Amino acid sequence: MTNKNLAVVFFVACIGCANTPAALGDEYYAGKTIRITVPTNSLASGYGLYGHLAATHLERFIPGAPKVVISYMPGAVGMTALNHLYTIAPKDGTLISVFSQDLATDQARNRPGVRYDARRFSYIARATSNVPVHMVWHTANVSNFADLQQREVLSGAVGSGGVHSDLPRAMNALLGAKWKVIGGYPGGNDVRIAMERGEVQAAISPATLFNDQLKPWLTAGTVKVVVQYSDFRHAALPDVPHVVELAQTPEARAILKFMVAISTIGRAFAGPPDMASEALNILRKSFVSMFGDPAFRADAEKRGADIEPMSGDDLAAYISGIIATPPNIVAQTNELLEGK
């Protein structure tokens, strides 16, 4: 075929190029505003932090350069924002959410207020996991899980329920640990101060803090991290066992895996059910580009934010798996958490 004929073929093939999905993508978000909702009322929370990071950087990676803003939607421990995303949010990709990490376990446990099916959200990407880890003060004479099975350790807890209380009590019931939970502290920092003062001997904190804020404690041996509340080992603590691997029976493993699902879900972004496929594809590609961007990474590091991405497809599959947890495992989890 001559060069002239090749040129004709190329021209004919490209007559419709202006209407290809890629070209349409350049215009899809032009002149629009994307609102990112977070289920809290401030930037101080992890949800607010990752929402603000995306609001700051995302528009650089979306064709058409839409404006990206953050919107606070607190209420019902994250359910208000989830129910809004499921039932009210426009499906054109102009509203997405940093959603509550409890969405799958809350649905599986049939918690009051759930008016969504988490399997139907349009998952964009996870920014990071959110792994709570249990550290013990050096004076407690506890350095590993075997020690926890032999010695009682006073562990401070925020409030009277949630991660700080539920997970240690699950370890006691399922693994024979001897945590004694001392609740009522207003925040995680208050628990850490109480540990320094000797009021308690242990505290739960996010693994990410050991990259920076709490790293001196770990380096100096002031604390020892004895367990991670997840079903994988966080990159910052590769030598510390996660709670699921400590379980000795399939039943205990299943209950603990269900309980720590929140750690894998972490800080992630989704759109409403049946969101426009073009918008979802654009957002997924844009988040991948943003996560790999040096300026974004530098800003995340400056703010103390881990970046451990997971694709939207993988996140959707993981969430569907958690919701499919056998009813007997969910029932036993409920009984454990309710103290029956």
PyMOL commands that set and color helices and strands:
alter all, ss='L'
color gray80, all
select helices_A, chain A and resi 3-13+17-19+21-28+46-61+76-87+103-108+118-120+138-140+145-148+163-175+188-197+207-211+215-220+243-246+250-259+261-265+277-291+294-302+312-323+327-337
alter helices_A, ss='H'
color red, helices_A
select strands_A, chain A and resi 33-38+67-72+95-98+122-128+132-137+153-158+179-185+202-206+223-228+267-271+310-311
alter strands_A, ss='S'
color yellow, strands_A
deselect
rebuild
show_as cartoon
